[in-house]
Amino acid sequence: MYETLSSFAQTGGLLLFVAAFIMVLIYTFSPENRKGFDEAEQIPLRDEDE
């Protein structure tokens, strides 16, 4: 019983983390988010006076 539950938890956890990783990749490389990422990458280069 313990081995079955442990195996199920390990497999389920792996699938959950793989799905989360794929969702992060989709979010990161989606064209709709490019403008926000382009603005964010310029933040360190901005002048403090603005």
Buried (B, 14 or more C-beta within 10 A) or exposed (E): EEEEEEEEEEEEEEEEEEEEEEEEEEEEEEEEEEEEEEEEEEEEEEEEEE
